[in-house]
Amino acid sequence: MNLAKIMTPKILTAHIHENDSVRQGLEKLRSHGFTAVPVLDTNERYLGAITEGDFLRHIINIGSTDMHKLESTRVGELFRRDFCPPLKINSEREQVLEAVLQQNFVPIVDDRGCLCGIITRRSVIKAVTEMLDKAE
């Protein structure tokens, strides 16, 4: 499957760096309206994803929503590395379909593990529909 054709490129994808503060992460989620975003290291390698739930658990644990208190914790301390596993840019159609059944979005990485972009369920369904229409 040509993932480059259906992928939203990284430049158009909201993402957070592991060294960003919790406050910065929350503001990015709120401004974009997403419930989860990829987390990258300083070399732009994909590490995992962080969700609203991860932020909520942190707020409950510290017992405060004071934005100044949220400056002292880094996103790297909160996110789950095993959540939202990525696919390589040259993944097979079956891998892609299985991944979008499990996740709302799938991060796409190159051979170095750097984020290239994401694919969404919507983009995959649209691509599969177009393939089926052409086959008819």
Secondary structure as the mmCIF struct_conf table of DSSP 4:
data_model
#
loop_
_struct_conf.conf_type_id
_struct_conf.id
_struct_conf.beg_label_comp_id
_struct_conf.beg_label_asym_id
_struct_conf.beg_label_seq_id
_struct_conf.end_label_comp_id
_struct_conf.end_label_asym_id
_struct_conf.end_label_seq_id
HELX_RH_AL_P HELX_RH_AL_P1 LEU A 3 ILE A 6
HELX_LH_PP_P HELX_LH_PP_P1 MET A 7 MET A 7
STRN STRN1 THR A 8 PRO A 9
HELX_RH_3T_P HELX_RH_3T_P1 LYS A 10 LEU A 12
BEND BEND1 THR A 13 THR A 13
STRN STRN2 ILE A 16 HIS A 17
TURN_TY1_P TURN_TY1_P1 GLU A 18 ASN A 19
BEND BEND2 ASP A 20 ASP A 20
STRN STRN3 SER A 21 SER A 21
HELX_RH_AL_P HELX_RH_AL_P2 VAL A 22 HIS A 32
TURN_TY1_P TURN_TY1_P2 GLY A 33 GLY A 33
BEND BEND3 THR A 35 THR A 35
STRN STRN4 ALA A 36 LEU A 40
TURN_TY1_P TURN_TY1_P3 THR A 42 ASN A 43
STRN STRN5 ARG A 45 ARG A 45
STRN STRN6 TYR A 46 THR A 51
HELX_RH_AL_P HELX_RH_AL_P3 GLU A 52 ILE A 62
TURN_TY1_P TURN_TY1_P4 GLY A 63 GLY A 63
TURN_TY1_P TURN_TY1_P5 MET A 67 HIS A 68
HELX_RH_3T_P HELX_RH_3T_P2 LYS A 69 GLU A 71
BEND BEND4 SER A 72 THR A 73
STRN STRN7 ARG A 74 ARG A 74
HELX_RH_3T_P HELX_RH_3T_P3 VAL A 75 GLU A 77
TURN_TY1_P TURN_TY1_P6 LEU A 78 LEU A 78
STRN STRN8 ARG A 80 ARG A 80
TURN_TY1_P TURN_TY1_P7 ARG A 81 ASP A 82
BEND BEND5 PHE A 83 CYS A 84
STRN STRN9 LEU A 87 LYS A 88
TURN_TY1_P TURN_TY1_P8 ILE A 89 ASN A 90
HELX_RH_AL_P HELX_RH_AL_P4 ARG A 93 GLN A 102
BEND BEND6 ASN A 104 ASN A 104
STRN STRN10 PHE A 105 VAL A 109
TURN_TY1_P TURN_TY1_P9 ASP A 111 ARG A 112
STRN STRN11 CYS A 114 CYS A 114
STRN STRN12 LEU A 115 THR A 120
HELX_RH_AL_P HELX_RH_AL_P5 ARG A 121 ALA A 135
#
